[in-house]
Amino acid sequence: MAAVGLPIVGAAISELSGPGMGLAFTVGAVLGTGLAAALSTRNGWWWVLAASPLVVLGVTAAAELLANRELYQGKGLATGGAKWVVHGFPVMAEAAVAALLVIVVRVVRDRRRHRG
């Protein structure tokens, strides 16, 4: 639950501190994805990697729609959706890299534990 909660909290902080998703959202998404990778099983790693971009996009869309509903009517919604994907891509990539780093550390640690 904290893995999804951190991006939500980050999005709320970002929206309250200024327009758009900011540093708080990025940190929340990266930490949440890393936490999800740390807590999941080997079989769950794939789901963490596959779901992290969707979580980032979903939280971004929800936060923007809640904070600026009047901007996203009709054509504004299509434009906003495209903007969320483009601006969210670096956050999606950073979150995926965080998950990969956690997974690599866990694999290396498990191999060392089994050897010794």
Secondary structure, DSSP 8 states (H G I E B T S, - for coil): -HHHHHHHHHHHHHHHHSSS--HHHHHHHHHHHHHHHHHS-HHHHHHHHHHHHHHHHHHHHHHHHHH-GGG-STHHHHHHHHHHHHHHHHHHHHHHHHHHHHHHHHHHHHHHHHH-
